[in-house]
């Protein structure tokens, strides 16, 4: 094709770029939700100095919408944008503060952010204002965690003497770009305290670092909710294990009736399953929260501060044993249930074997009774031959008595002599043929 002809074709049929607008293709109903999950709960951007007050309240799983509505009421009262319906996180500027509300599975987290000038309550540690504090106090639910995080510029090898009352742990974070100190003790105001030095941390990194520290405190407390149930379950598990050992020993020694042992084992299984069901969610949550704490500590990129125990090392020595206790109790519950299942299988096998033996004995007894009935029927068979023959001979006798009427005087005597043997033989032969026929049919 020549160049002129190609130009004519292009002018007549211009090629238009195809744009994809998704026409005719329906989105999955969860596409937006899943995609937006990456942007959920964005970290704040901070500049030092700043103060953050973080409060975590336990809440029921089904109270999410009621919790959102309570936060929306606060926003309306102060002219702030309300969270949309179904929202699980929202941030607004309220009364010179940044108020962040987050709804999690079993708790609600509220974070108040203020600069150091505004956050002058409680010696510069609290970012709460009276209206926000009053709103928090009116919320339902029990307080699980509460922490004041003060962000200061620069760097320090140790916190100020008046910052903490107890033993302080600390480390550099962000590969030396900042430093953090904490004592993990609840103060008189119900809050723990953390001190973060911004040093070389940019506003974005500083906000992420502050959020990690708050999440460490939140998830640490949520994870250790499983420790008291684990400690309470330990003596119960020990008692259940002793009962299981006694049942297994009685099973091996055949000291008790199998049905009695099976009843005892069934009651033990019900009690053990009830204990495991009561703790199953809590132990699973402890494992999940513990993994989050470990991940957040790793994200700090810590290094040692001279004269202070590293924050991650402190948590590893004090926090990780609690996690391991919960995990050990959970494994112990599963092992107990497995042992009960094995013992139950063994007992059921014994019961089935004994039932099979009883059935065998029953069948043998039935077989003996059948043989006796056969012998009895054979004995009755002989008597039945004579009975049939008797009635047959009686009929012949009546017939013979009428023979003289036809001129044969001695025929009646001859019939009386020969009739009974012939009738008995014929009857016996007929019964034998019938019995043989029945046997062939069997």
MARNUSE-745865 format. One line per 2 residues: number of its first residue (from 1); their letters; for each residue x, z, y of N, C-alpha, C. Coordinates in steps of 0.02 Angstrom, whole numbers, plus 50000, padded with zeros to 5 digits. Atoms other than C-alpha are relative to their C-alpha. Layout:
# MARNUSE-745865
NUM = A = X Z Y X Z Y X Z Y; ...
# end
This chain:
# MARNUSE-745865
1 = XX = 50043 50000 49940 50000 50000 50000 50045 50000 50062; 49960 50004 49940 50070 49952 50169 49988 50057 50047
3 = XX = 50005 49945 49953 50097 50070 50312 49937 49994 50042; 50060 50009 49958 49957 49992 50416 49937 50020 49961
5 = XX = 50060 49984 50040 49832 50008 50274 49994 50076 49991; 50003 49927 50007 49879 50192 50246 49976 50033 50063
7 = XX = 50023 49971 49936 49854 50227 50431 49925 49991 50009; 50072 50011 49995 49681 50146 50425 49961 50048 49955
9 = XX = 50034 49954 50046 49633 50250 50273 50000 50071 50028; 49997 49933 49972 49693 50411 50357 49952 50009 50059
11 = XX = 50046 49995 49944 49594 50373 50515 49927 50002 49977; 50069 50004 50025 49438 50335 50414 49981 50062 49960
13 = XX = 50012 49941 50042 49454 50481 50292 50052 50053 50016; 49949 49950 49982 49550 50617 50382 50000 50058 49951
15 = XX = 49993 49942 50046 49617 50757 50271 49996 50064 50039; 50009 49936 49966 49556 50926 50326 50028 50057 49956
17 = XX = 49974 49943 50040 49645 51086 50271 49942 50041 49973; 50052 49960 50033 49541 51186 50148 50012 50074 50014
19 = XX = 49995 49928 49985 49509 51362 50208 49958 50039 49949; 50035 49958 50050 49461 51499 50083 49965 50057 50036
21 = XX = 50039 49947 49968 49321 51607 50147 49964 50043 49949; 50033 49960 50051 49265 51679 49981 49927 49984 49992
23 = XX = 50071 50018 50004 49100 51584 49992 49981 49992 49926; 50025 50006 50068 49000 51600 49834 50032 50048 49951
25 = XX = 49968 49951 50044 49113 51737 49763 49981 50069 50024; 50022 49932 49982 49041 51912 49762 50055 50050 49988
27 = XX = 49951 49947 50008 49155 52060 49790 49975 50052 49951; 50017 49944 50042 49160 52199 49665 49973 50056 50045
29 = XX = 50029 49949 49956 49052 52341 49733 50049 50056 50019; 49952 49947 49985 49202 52460 49728 50064 49973 50032
31 = XX = 49938 50028 49974 49330 52339 49802 50023 50033 50064; 49981 49969 49936 49326 52410 49978 50021 50072 49991
33 = XX = 49983 49929 50011 49327 52589 49916 50069 50007 49970; 49935 49996 50033 49475 52559 49802 50056 49979 50047
35 = XX = 49948 50023 49954 49571 52462 49934 50014 50052 50055; 49991 49952 49945 49540 52592 50071 50029 50066 49977
37 = XX = 49970 49938 50025 49602 52731 49957 50073 50005 50019; 49930 50000 49978 49779 52678 50005 50008 50027 50071
39 = XX = 49997 49978 49930 49737 52720 50185 49965 50066 50012; 50036 49937 49992 49644 52882 50150 50049 50055 50020
41 = XX = 49962 49942 49977 49707 53040 50233 50068 49980 50028; 49936 50020 49972 49841 52958 50341 50036 50060 50031
43 = XX = 49961 49945 49973 49982 53071 50397 49999 49998 50076; 49999 50000 49926 49987 53125 50580 50069 49980 50026
45 = XX = 49936 50013 49965 50122 53073 50702 50012 50059 50046; 49984 49938 49963 50207 53226 50777 50063 49992 50041
47 = XX = 49939 49992 49960 50331 53261 50913 50009 50074 50013; 49985 49929 49988 50416 53428 50931 50003 50014 50075
49 = XX = 50028 49946 50040 50368 53555 50987 49926 49989 49985; 50070 50005 50020 50201 53568 50896 49984 50058 49953
51 = XX = 50023 49947 50044 50097 53694 50798 49942 49972 49959; 50054 50021 50045 49987 53659 50647 49973 50062 49964
53 = XX = 50034 49947 50038 49860 53780 50573 49958 49967 49946; 50030 50033 50058 49800 53733 50400 49961 50052 49960
55 = XX = 50043 49954 50037 49654 53817 50310 49967 49962 49943; 50030 50030 50060 49591 53780 50134 49946 50047 49975
57 = XX = 50057 49961 50024 49419 53840 50077 49975 49970 49935; 50029 50023 50063 49352 53830 49900 49929 49978 50012
59 = XX = 50067 50027 49991 49194 53726 49889 49976 49971 49935; 50028 50027 50061 49076 53670 49754 50005 49924 49998
61 = XX = 49992 50071 50009 49090 53496 49681 49942 49961 50030; 50058 50036 49975 48914 53450 49736 49984 50013 50073
63 = XX = 50014 49982 49930 48928 53515 49915 50035 49955 50050; 49960 50043 49956 49027 53369 49987 49960 49977 50061
65 = XX = 50040 50025 49945 48885 53298 50093 49980 50056 50048; 50016 49943 49957 48833 53469 50157 50061 50021 50040
67 = XX = 49937 49983 49965 49015 53504 50202 50013 49950 50056; 49990 50052 49949 49026 53338 50296 49951 50012 50058
69 = XX = 50050 49990 49948 48866 53379 50390 50018 50060 50045; 49978 49943 49959 48935 53547 50447 50055 49980 50048
71 = XX = 49948 50024 49955 49089 53460 50516 49970 49953 50053; 50032 50045 49951 48978 53327 50598 49964 50040 50054
73 = XX = 50034 49957 49950 48879 53466 50684 50050 50025 50052; 49949 49978 49952 49040 53534 50760 50020 49943 50046
75 = XX = 49980 50057 49959 49087 53360 50819 49946 49984 50052; 50053 50014 49952 48916 53334 50901 49999 50051 50056
77 = XX = 50002 49948 49949 48925 53500 50990 50054 49990 50053; 49946 50010 49953 49089 53448 51072 50007 49928 50021
79 = XX = 49999 50069 49978 49047 53265 51100 50052 49957 49967; 49950 50039 50037 49170 53201 50970 49966 49954 49950
81 = XX = 50030 50046 50050 49139 53055 50851 49988 50037 49934; 50017 49966 50062 49052 53114 50693 50026 49959 49941
83 = XX = 49978 50038 50059 49115 53067 50519 49943 49959 49971; 50054 50041 50029 49017 52925 50438 49974 50031 49935
85 = XX = 50032 49974 50060 48900 52961 50294 50043 49984 49939; 49959 50009 50060 48995 52986 50131 50074 50007 50012
87 = XX = 49929 49993 49986 49162 53012 50220 50028 50063 49968; 49966 49942 50029 49288 53129 50140 50060 50021 50042
89 = XX = 49947 49980 49954 49414 53135 50282 49983 49972 50069; 50016 50021 49931 49399 53124 50471 50045 50039 50047
91 = XX = 49958 49968 49950 49508 53162 50621 49971 49986 50070; 50027 50007 49933 49448 53193 50799 50042 50042 50048
93 = XX = 49971 49959 49947 49516 53258 50964 49946 50046 50025; 50052 49951 49985 49424 53418 51003 50031 50060 50035
95 = XX = 49977 49942 49963 49458 53547 51137 50075 50002 50009; 49928 50002 49990 49636 53491 51169 50039 50004 49935
97 = XX = 49967 49998 50066 49675 53491 50983 49981 49937 49961; 50018 50050 50049 49677 53363 50845 49976 50036 49938
99 = XX = 50032 49966 50057 49559 53421 50709 49992 49951 49943; 50003 50043 50060 49579 53345 50536 49960 50037 49946
101 = XX = 50042 49973 50054 49446 53376 50404 50008 49957 49938; 49990 50035 50063 49476 53330 50222 49959 50034 49945
103 = XX = 50039 49973 50056 49359 53351 50075 50032 49978 49934; 49970 50013 50065 49442 53364 49904 49949 50017 49945
105 = XX = 50046 49990 50055 49366 53387 49733 49968 50069 49999; 50027 49932 50004 49348 53576 49735 50019 50043 50060
107 = XX = 49986 49961 49939 49407 53627 49908 49997 49954 50061; 50000 50034 49935 49398 53580 50091 50060 50024 50039
109 = XX = 49940 49984 49960 49553 53572 50200 49988 49981 50073; 50007 50011 49928 49550 53588 50389 50068 50013 50032
111 = XX = 49935 49994 49966 49707 53558 50494 49989 49991 50074; 50004 50002 49927 49718 53594 50679 50071 49990 50027
113 = XX = 49934 50018 49974 49864 53515 50774 49999 50009 50076; 49994 49989 49928 49920 53569 50948 50073 49996 50018
115 = XX = 49930 49996 49978 50076 53551 51051 50018 50072 50013; 49977 49931 49996 50180 53706 51076 49973 50035 50062
117 = XX = 50027 49969 49940 50113 53735 51252 49929 50023 49989; 50070 49981 50012 49932 53733 51194 49995 50054 49946
119 = XX = 50005 49951 50054 49965 53832 51035 50037 50064 50016; 49966 49939 49978 50008 53995 51120 49968 50063 49971
121 = XX = 50030 49942 50030 49897 54109 51015 50046 50029 49947; 49962 49967 50052 49976 54236 50900 50075 49986 50006
123 = XX = 49929 50011 49990 50148 54219 50976 50022 49928 49993; 49982 50070 50005 50143 54030 50977 49995 49972 49930
125 = XX = 50006 50025 50069 50104 54013 50790 49933 49968 49986; 50067 50025 50017 49917 53978 50789 49979 49943 50046
127 = XX = 50028 50056 49962 49839 53813 50842 49925 50006 50007; 50072 49993 49999 49661 53879 50824 49976 50020 50069
129 = XX = 50034 49979 49939 49547 53891 50974 49941 50044 49979; 50058 49958 50019 49403 54018 50979 49941 49961 49971
131 = XX = 50056 50036 50031 49268 53885 50948 50016 49976 49928; 49982 50024 50067 49363 53812 50800 50005 50059 49952
133 = XX = 49995 49941 50043 49403 53985 50732 49932 50026 49980; 50068 49977 50015 49220 54035 50745 49966 49953 49950
135 = XX = 50030 50048 50048 49167 53875 50656 50028 50009 49930; 49969 49989 50065 49292 53907 50516 49973 50063 49966
137 = XX = 50025 49937 50029 49231 54086 50494 49928 49993 49974; 50070 50008 50021 49051 54024 50477 49993 49954 49939
139 = XX = 50005 50046 50057 49093 53899 50339 49993 50040 49935; 50005 49967 50066 49042 53946 50161 50063 49987 49960
141 = XX = 49941 50009 50043 49174 53964 50028 50053 50052 50015; 49947 49950 49993 49322 54077 50001 50066 49966 50019
143 = XX = 49937 50028 49976 49489 54049 50085 50052 50003 49944; 49949 50004 50052 49618 53991 49959 50070 50000 50030
145 = XX = 49934 50005 49968 49764 53950 50075 49991 49996 50075; 49999 50005 49926 49804 53969 50259 50073 50005 50022
147 = XX = 49930 50002 49980 49968 53925 50341 50006 49976 50072; 49980 50024 49934 50039 53909 50515 50068 49966 49993
149 = XX = 49938 50039 50002 50173 53775 50530 50021 49986 50072; 49974 50012 49933 50277 53777 50689 50056 49949 49996
151 = XX = 49950 50053 49998 50378 53622 50730 50041 50008 50064; 49955 49990 49943 50529 53646 50843 50051 49943 50003
153 = XX = 49948 50051 49995 50655 53521 50910 50067 50028 49979; 49932 49980 50016 50837 53525 50862 50008 50021 49928
155 = XX = 49983 49978 50067 50914 53604 50709 50026 50070 50004; 49975 49931 50002 50960 53781 50657 50021 50015 49929
157 = XX = 49976 49980 50065 51058 53856 50514 49960 50058 49973; 50041 49943 50021 50938 54004 50509 49942 50005 50049
159 = XX = 50057 49993 49955 50765 54042 50581 50012 50057 50049; 49995 49942 49954 50743 54159 50730 49983 50065 49963
161 = XX = 50008 49936 50034 50747 54341 50681 49927 50023 49999; 50069 49976 49997 50567 54372 50736 49951 49953 49965
163 = XX = 50046 50049 50029 50496 54220 50643 49969 50026 49935; 50025 49979 50065 50478 54301 50471 50016 50073 49989
165 = XX = 49991 49929 50014 50460 54477 50405 50036 50012 49935; 49970 49989 50065 50519 54454 50226 50059 49955 49987
167 = XX = 49944 50044 50020 50653 54360 50130 49981 49928 50014; 50013 50068 49978 50667 54183 50195 50037 49952 49954
169 = XX = 49969 50056 50037 50700 54026 50093 49999 49940 50046; 49997 50058 49955 50750 53864 50175 50049 49948 49974
171 = XX = 49956 50055 50019 50837 53698 50158 49994 49946 50052; 50006 50060 49959 50874 53540 50251 49955 49951 49963
173 = XX = 50046 50048 50029 50748 53401 50224 50014 49932 50029; 49990 50068 49975 50745 53213 50245 50073 49981 50001
175 = XX = 49927 50015 50004 50928 53200 50190 50037 50025 50061; 49965 49970 49943 50984 53316 50329 49970 49985 50067
177 = XX = 50030 50017 49936 50868 53246 50463 49960 50058 50030; 50037 49943 49975 50776 53413 50480 50013 50060 49956
179 = XX = 49992 49939 50039 50765 53590 50413 49933 50037 49998; 50063 49963 50008 50623 53699 50348 50016 50069 49974
181 = XX = 49992 49931 50022 50609 53887 50326 49930 50029 49987; 50065 49969 50017 50469 53992 50247 50014 50064 49962
183 = XX = 49994 49940 50041 50441 54161 50167 49943 50006 49949; 50056 50001 50048 50277 54122 50072 49967 50068 49993
185 = XX = 50034 49936 49999 50206 54291 50121 49940 49997 50047; 50061 49999 49959 50031 54321 50189 50008 50053 50053
187 = XX = 49993 49954 49945 50039 54400 50361 49937 50039 50014; 50057 49959 49983 49921 54521 50443 49939 49958 50021
189 = XX = 50055 50044 49979 49817 54375 50510 49972 49959 49942; 50024 50038 50058 49793 54305 50334 50034 49933 49991
191 = XX = 49965 50064 50004 49913 54159 50362 50072 50011 49977; 49928 50003 50012 50082 54118 50289 50031 49957 50055
193 = XX = 49966 50035 49946 50214 54044 50403 50055 49954 49973; 49945 50047 50013 50329 53893 50396 50028 49977 50066
195 = XX = 49965 50023 49939 50456 53834 50523 50037 49936 49983; 49969 50066 50013 50509 53652 50531 50038 49978 50063
197 = XX = 49958 50026 49945 50652 53590 50640 50002 49924 49995; 50008 50072 50002 50627 53408 50688 50067 49964 49998
199 = XX = 49932 50028 49997 50810 53365 50729 49996 49924 50007; 49998 50074 49997 50825 53177 50687 49937 49967 49972
201 = XX = 50060 50028 50029 50652 53155 50614 49959 49963 50053; 50042 50039 49955 50551 53017 50699 49929 50028 49996
203 = XX = 50069 49974 50002 50367 53054 50741 49964 49984 49934; 50032 50016 50064 50309 52962 50584 50028 50042 49943
205 = XX = 49970 49960 50053 50434 53049 50470 49984 50074 50009; 50016 49930 49988 50400 53215 50553 49929 50016 49978
207 = XX = 50069 49990 50022 50213 53196 50523 49994 50001 49924; 50001 50001 50073 50242 53150 50341 50031 50064 49972
209 = XX = 49968 49940 50025 50359 53297 50319 49955 50061 50008; 50046 49944 49990 50234 53419 50395 49943 49997 49950
211 = XX = 50055 50006 50048 50096 53350 50285 50023 50019 49930; 49975 49980 50066 50205 53371 50129 50005 50076 49994
213 = XX = 49993 49928 50003 50240 53551 50173 49932 50034 49994; 50068 49971 50005 50055 53589 50199 49971 49987 49931
215 = XX = 50026 50015 50066 50012 53502 50036 50034 50042 49946; 49966 49956 50048 50144 53602 49944 49966 50068 49998
217 = XX = 50034 49934 49998 50061 53763 50002 49930 49995 49970; 50069 50007 50026 49886 53697 49962 50000 49993 49925
219 = XX = 50000 50013 50072 49925 53629 49789 50033 50056 49960; 49969 49942 50034 50035 53778 49747 49947 50053 49986
221 = XX = 50052 49950 50010 49889 53896 49773 49946 49975 49952; 50051 50026 50045 49765 53781 49686 50024 49999 49928
223 = XX = 49974 50003 50068 49880 53762 49536 50000 50069 49968; 49995 49934 50029 49902 53948 49513 49933 50034 49991
225 = XX = 50066 49973 50017 49714 53974 49503 49991 50006 49924; 50005 49996 50073 49739 53946 49317 50039 50057 49969
227 = XX = 49960 49947 50029 49861 54090 49297 49960 50062 49981; 50041 49942 50023 49735 54236 49297 49958 49986 49938
229 = XX = 50035 50013 50063 49623 54151 49167 50047 49995 49940; 49952 50004 50056 49778 54116 49062 50020 50069 49977
231 = XX = 49981 49931 50018 49830 54298 49068 49941 50036 49966; 50058 49968 50030 49652 54354 49029 49986 49973 49930
233 = XX = 50014 50031 50065 49640 54233 48882 50051 50020 49947; 49947 49985 50049 49803 54291 48801 49979 50053 49949
235 = XX = 50021 49952 50052 49734 54451 48718 49943 49975 49957; 50054 50028 50040 49577 54359 48665 50027 49952 49947
237 = XX = 49971 50047 50048 49681 54223 48584 50036 50038 49944; 49966 49961 50051 49786 54355 48495 49949 50029 49950
239 = XX = 50052 49973 50046 49626 54435 48424 49972 49944 49957; 50026 50056 50040 49560 54265 48370 50049 49979 49946
241 = XX = 49949 50019 50050 49724 54224 48284 50003 50049 49943; 50000 49950 50054 49720 54388 48188 49939 49990 49955
243 = XX = 50060 50012 50041 49542 54352 48131 50009 49938 49957; 49988 50061 50040 49593 54177 48076 50048 50014 49943
245 = XX = 49952 49983 50053 49742 54246 47980 49965 50039 49944; 50036 49961 50051 49627 54370 47891 49955 49955 49958
247 = XX = 50044 50045 50037 49505 54232 47844 50041 49956 49953; 49957 50042 50043 49645 54120 47778 50027 50040 49941
249 = XX = 49975 49958 50055 49718 54265 47678 49945 50014 49949; 50055 49988 50046 49547 54305 47604 49983 49937 49961
251 = XX = 50013 50063 50035 49525 54122 47562 50049 49988 49944; 49949 50011 50051 49688 54111 47469 49995 50051 49943
253 = XX = 50005 49949 50051 49655 54275 47377 49932 50001 49966; 50069 50002 50027 49471 54235 47341 49970 50070 49999
255 = XX = 50023 49931 49998 49432 54412 47396 49926 50005 50020; 50069 49998 49977 49262 54368 47471 49964 49937 49977
257 = XX = 50040 50058 50016 49121 54250 47438 50013 49945 50051; 49984 50056 49956 49151 54077 47509 49950 49993 50057
259 = XX = 50050 50006 49947 48988 54076 47606 50009 50054 50053; 49985 49947 49951 49033 54242 47688 50059 49981 50043
261 = XX = 49941 50022 49962 49203 54175 47737 49982 49943 50047; 50019 50057 49957 49124 54016 47804 49959 50024 50060
263 = XX = 50038 49971 49944 49003 54118 47910 50047 50033 50051; 49952 49969 49954 49147 54219 47982 50040 49948 50038
265 = XX = 49961 50053 49967 49245 54061 48017 49958 49963 50051; 50044 50034 49952 49095 53980 48102 49992 50041 50064
267 = XX = 50005 49958 49940 49074 54128 48219 50065 49998 50040; 49935 50004 49965 49260 54125 48259 50007 49934 50036
269 = XX = 49994 50066 49968 49253 53938 48294 49958 49996 50063; 50043 50002 49941 49107 53961 48414 50031 50040 50058
271 = XX = 49970 49959 49947 49195 54100 48511 50063 49967 50028; 49938 50033 49976 49361 54006 48518 49984 49937 50041
273 = XX = 50019 50060 49963 49276 53846 48575 49971 50018 50068; 50026 49978 49936 49183 53941 48711 50056 50020 50048
275 = XX = 49943 49981 49958 49347 54014 48775 50037 49938 50024; 49964 50061 49981 49432 53844 48773 49960 49959 50051
277 = XX = 50042 50038 49953 49284 53762 48861 50000 50032 50070; 50000 49966 49935 49285 53895 48998 50065 49988 50038
279 = XX = 49935 50008 49967 49470 53864 49034 50024 49928 50003; 49974 50068 50006 49484 53678 48999 50010 49967 50068
281 = XX = 49994 50032 49934 49449 53616 49175 50055 50033 50042; 49952 49965 49958 49553 53751 49257 50072 49984 49980
283 = XX = 49933 50015 50022 49706 53718 49150 50019 49927 50014; 49987 50070 49983 49690 53529 49174 50015 49993 50075
285 = XX = 49988 50002 49927 49679 53555 49363 50068 50031 50017; 49934 49970 49989 49831 53670 49356 50056 49951 49985
287 = XX = 49949 50050 50017 49931 53535 49270 50004 49945 50053; 50000 50054 49950 49877 53403 49397 50029 50025 50067
289 = XX = 49974 49973 49937 49910 53513 49549 50075 50016 49995; 49929 49986 50008 50077 53568 49479 50042 49937 50005
291 = XX = 49964 50063 49994 50130 53386 49462 50003 49977 50073; 49999 50019 49929 50081 53356 49644 50051 50042 50038
293 = XX = 49950 49957 49966 50186 53505 49701 50070 49975 49985; 49933 50025 50019 50336 53440 49604 50015 49934 50036
295 = XX = 49989 50063 49965 50312 53267 49680 50014 50011 50074; 49989 49988 49929 50300 53335 49857 50068 50032 50013
297 = XX = 49934 49970 49992 50456 53441 49834 50054 49947 49994; 49951 50053 50008 50551 53289 49772 50003 49955 50062
299 = XX = 50002 50043 49941 50494 53192 49926 50032 50032 50061; 49967 49968 49943 50573 53321 50041 50073 49980 50006
301 = XX = 49928 50016 50000 50748 53264 49991 50041 50058 50029; 49970 49938 49975 50815 53440 50010 50076 50000 49991
303 = XX = 49930 49982 50009 50991 53502 50031 50007 50073 50020; 49993 49927 49992 51058 53678 50037 50018 50018 50072
305 = XX = 49982 49968 49936 51065 53785 50194 50041 50062 49984; 49955 49944 50014 51205 53912 50198 49964 50066 50011
307 = XX = 50028 49933 49995 51144 54088 50163 49926 50004 49983; 50071 49998 50017 50967 54040 50107 49989 49964 49934
309 = XX = 50018 50033 50063 50891 53996 49941 49959 49938 50015; 50034 50063 49989 50831 53817 49933 49926 50008 49983
311 = XX = 50071 49992 50008 50642 53803 49950 49976 49974 49932; 50020 50027 50065 50623 53692 49797 50023 50043 49943
313 = XX = 49974 49957 50052 50732 53807 49693 49959 50064 49995; 50041 49939 50000 50630 53959 49747 49934 49987 49964
315 = XX = 50063 50016 50033 50468 53873 49693 50011 49987 49926; 49987 50014 50071 50547 53815 49531 50007 50065 49960
317 = XX = 49990 49937 50035 50595 53994 49485 49938 50044 50000; 50058 49957 49995 50433 54076 49541 49934 49965 49982
319 = XX = 50062 50037 50008 50302 53940 49530 49995 49966 49931; 50001 50036 50063 50350 53840 49376 49984 50045 49940
321 = XX = 50020 49957 50056 50339 53990 49256 49925 50011 49995; 50072 49995 50002 50157 54010 49306 49967 49938 49969
323 = XX = 50026 50062 50030 50125 53827 49263 50012 49999 49925; 49984 50001 50072 50213 53847 49097 49957 50050 49962
325 = XX = 50045 49952 50033 50108 54001 49057 49933 49968 49987; 50064 50033 50010 49949 53902 49084 50004 49946 49946
327 = XX = 49993 50052 50050 50015 53757 48982 50007 50030 49930; 49992 49968 50066 50067 53875 48841 49934 50027 49974
329 = XX = 50065 49974 50021 49895 53957 48837 49955 49942 49979; 50041 50058 50019 49811 53786 48835 50021 49973 49932
331 = XX = 49977 50023 50066 49921 53732 48689 49980 50050 49946; 50019 49949 50049 49885 53897 48602 49925 49994 49982
333 = XX = 50071 50010 50015 49698 53866 48619 49990 49940 49955; 50007 50059 50043 49716 53692 48546 50025 50013 49930
335 = XX = 49973 49984 50066 49823 53758 48404 49951 50044 49961; 50049 49957 50033 49694 53893 48366 49942 49959 49974
337 = XX = 50056 50042 50021 49554 53765 48361 50019 49955 49942; 49977 50041 50056 49658 53653 48248 50004 50041 49936
339 = XX = 49996 49957 50058 49692 53800 48132 49932 50017 49972; 50068 49986 50023 49508 53843 48126 49971 49939 49964
341 = XX = 50025 50061 50032 49468 53662 48085 50030 49991 49930; 49968 50007 50066 49596 53660 47943 49972 50052 49951
343 = XX = 50028 49948 50044 49533 53826 47874 49928 49982 49980; 50068 50020 50016 49354 53762 47885 49999 49944 49948
345 = XX = 49997 50053 50049 49402 53604 47791 50018 50026 49931; 49980 49971 50064 49487 53707 47656 49942 50037 49967
347 = XX = 50057 49963 50027 49336 53821 47638 49945 49954 49976; 50051 50047 50020 49216 53676 47634 50019 49965 49935
349 = XX = 49978 50031 50062 49321 53595 47498 49989 50046 49941; 50012 49953 50055 49314 53753 47394 49927 50006 49984
351 = XX = 50072 49995 50012 49127 53767 47417 49975 49937 49963; 50021 50062 50033 49106 53584 47367 50023 49998 49927
353 = XX = 49976 49999 50069 49215 53608 47212 49957 50047 49957; 50042 49954 50037 49113 53759 47160 49930 49973 49989
355 = XX = 50066 50031 50008 48951 53668 47191 50003 49946 49946; 49993 50051 50051 49017 53525 47085 50002 50032 49930
357 = XX = 49998 49965 50064 49057 53649 46945 49931 50026 49981; 50068 49977 50014 48883 53725 46960 49956 49942 49978
359 = XX = 50040 50058 50019 48806 53553 46952 50018 49977 49930; 49979 50019 50068 48910 53514 46798 49969 50046 49948
361 = XX = 50031 49952 50046 48851 53674 46713 49924 49988 49994; 50072 50012 50001 48672 53635 46762 49983 49938 49958
363 = XX = 50011 50061 50039 48685 53460 46688 50011 50014 49926; 49988 49983 50070 48759 53530 46528 49940 50039 49971
365 = XX = 50058 49962 50023 48615 53655 46514 49940 49955 49991; 50055 50047 50007 48491 53516 46544 50009 49956 49938
367 = XX = 49987 50041 50060 48576 53413 46409 49983 50040 49937; 50016 49959 50059 48562 53558 46286 49924 50007 49992
369 = XX = 50073 49995 50005 48379 53580 46328 49969 49934 49976; 50026 50064 50022 48351 53395 46303 50010 49991 49925
371 = XX = 49989 50006 50073 48431 53402 46130 49952 50044 49961; 50048 49956 50033 48323 53551 46084 49930 49970 50000
373 = XX = 50065 50032 49997 48170 53460 46144 49994 49941 49951; 50001 50055 50047 48221 53310 46039 49989 50025 49929
375 = XX = 50009 49973 50067 48238 53417 45883 49928 50024 49990; 50068 49976 50005 48071 53498 45920 49951 49942 49992
377 = XX = 50044 50058 50006 47990 53329 45943 50006 49968 49931; 49992 50027 50067 48066 53271 45779 49962 50042 49949
379 = XX = 50037 49956 50045 47994 53425 45693 49925 49988 50006; 50071 50013 49988 47826 53394 45773 49979 49932 49972
381 = XX = 50014 50068 50026 47840 53213 45719 49978 50002 49928; 50020 49993 50071 47834 53265 45535 49931 50028 49993
383 = XX = 50067 49971 50003 47683 53373 45565 49947 49950 50022; 50049 50049 49977 47599 53233 45658 49985 49948 49946
385 = XX = 50011 50047 50055 47623 53120 45507 49948 50028 49952; 50048 49969 50045 47530 53244 45397 49931 50003 50032
387 = XX = 50065 49995 49967 47394 53266 45527 49964 49933 49999; 50031 50067 50000 47365 53079 45542 49978 49982 49929
389 = XX = 50017 50016 50070 47370 53062 45353 49938 50038 49978; 50058 49959 50018 47244 53203 45333 49936 49968 50023
391 = XX = 50061 50030 49974 47118 53120 45445 49987 49933 49967; 50010 50064 50034 47150 52951 45364 49973 50009 49930
393 = XX = 50024 49987 50069 47126 53024 45188 49928 50022 50002; 50070 49978 49993 46966 53107 45247 49954 49940 50007
395 = XX = 50040 50060 49993 46902 52937 45299 49994 49963 49934; 50001 50034 50065 46952 52863 45130 49953 50036 49952
397 = XX = 50043 49961 50044 46863 53005 45043 49927 49983 50011; 50069 50019 49986 46702 52964 45132 49984 49931 49974
399 = XX = 50011 50067 50026 46724 52784 45084 49994 50001 49924; 50000 49997 50074 46761 52829 44901 49935 50029 49974
401 = XX = 50063 49970 50022 46605 52935 44889 49943 49948 49998; 50052 50051 50001 46505 52779 44922 50012 49945 49950
403 = XX = 49984 50053 50049 46591 52673 44789 49951 50000 49941; 50046 50002 50057 46476 52729 44642 49936 49963 50016
405 = XX = 50061 50035 49982 46334 52651 44736 50005 49925 49984; 49990 50072 50014 46409 52479 44700 50017 49989 49926
407 = XX = 49990 50009 50071 46432 52512 44512 50070 50014 49975; 49932 49983 50021 46612 52578 44502 50006 50076 49999
409 = XX = 50001 49926 50001 46601 52760 44446 50068 50032 50006; 49933 49968 49998 46788 52793 44427 50041 49978 50062
411 = XX = 49960 50023 49941 46844 52705 44588 50010 50055 50050; 49991 49945 49952 46817 52859 44692 50056 50045 49980
413 = XX = 49945 49957 50021 46933 52963 44584 50067 49965 50009; 49937 50037 49990 47064 52826 44588 50020 50000 50074
415 = XX = 49984 49999 49928 47054 52819 44778 50024 50068 50022; 49978 49933 49982 47070 53008 44791 50070 50014 49974
417 = XX = 49933 49989 50028 47226 52999 44680 50053 49961 50038; 49949 50043 49970 47316 52854 44761 49997 49997 50077
419 = XX = 50006 50007 49926 47252 52862 44941 50047 50043 50040; 49956 49958 49958 47348 53013 45010 50072 49977 50002
421 = XX = 49930 50023 49995 47523 52953 44959 50007 49935 50040; 49995 50063 49964 47490 52779 45023 49990 50009 50076
423 = XX = 50014 49989 49928 47418 52841 45188 50058 50035 50034; 49943 49964 49971 47561 52963 45215 50059 49953 50009
425 = XX = 49944 50047 49994 47690 52829 45179 49990 49950 50056; 50014 50049 49947 47606 52703 45292 50006 50032 50069
427 = XX = 49996 49966 49935 47590 52831 45432 50072 50015 50019; 49929 49985 49986 47772 52885 45417 50037 49937 50020
429 = XX = 49966 50064 49984 47830 52703 45418 49980 49976 50070; 50023 50022 49934 47725 52665 45573 50032 50042 50056
431 = XX = 49968 49956 49950 47793 52817 45667 50074 49983 50009; 49929 50018 49997 47971 52768 45621 50010 49936 50040
433 = XX = 49994 50063 49963 47943 52592 45687 49990 50010 50075; 50012 49986 49929 47873 52659 45849 50060 50034 50032
435 = XX = 49943 49965 49972 48021 52778 45874 50060 49954 50009; 49945 50048 49995 48149 52640 45839 49989 49953 50059
437 = XX = 50014 50043 49943 48062 52530 45964 50014 50034 50066; 49986 49962 49938 48072 52665 46097 50075 50008 50011
439 = XX = 49928 49994 49992 48258 52691 46062 50031 49935 50023; 49973 50064 49978 48292 52505 46081 49986 49988 50074
441 = XX = 50015 50007 49929 48204 52507 46248 50045 50043 50044; 49953 49957 49963 48314 52653 46304 50069 49969 50006
# end
